[in-house]
Amino acid sequence: MRKKAFNQWILFSLLFLSLFLFSNAEAVKKVELIGREILNFSLPSTHDRLINYADEYYGKHHLIITFFPAAFTPV
C-alpha cells in the first residue's frame, strides 16, 4: 500500500515538473509587446460610435487593450 502511494506521489511530481518546464519554455518564446508602437486602428465603442486611435488618443494618453474571451456571454 505504501509503495503504491509513493509511486503515485513520484509520478505526480514528475508530471508537475514537466508541465512547469514546458510552460516556462512557452513564456520565453512570447514577443514582448509592452512599449511597442502600434498601427492606427478603429474600434467600436460602447456608445455606438467608432473610436479612431490615431485621431483621439495617439500622443495624448496611454492605451491599454485587454481581451476577455467569453466575457459577458452565457458560456
C-alpha positions, 0 to 999 in steps of 0.5 A, a space after each residue: 500500500 505504501 509503495 503504491 502511494 509513493 509511486 503515485 506521489 513520484 509520478 505526480 511530481 514528475 508530471 508537475 515538473 514537466 508541465 512547469 518546464 514546458 510552460 516556462 519554455 512557452 513564456 520565453 518564446 512570447 514577443 514582448 509587446 509592452 512599449 511597442 508602437 502600434 498601427 492606427 486602428 478603429 474600434 467600436 465603442 460602447 456608445 455606438 460610435 467608432 473610436 479612431 486611435 490615431 485621431 483621439 488618443 495617439 500622443 495624448 494618453 496611454 492605451 491599454 487593450 485587454 481581451 476577455 474571451 467569453 466575457 459577458 456571454 452565457 458560456 
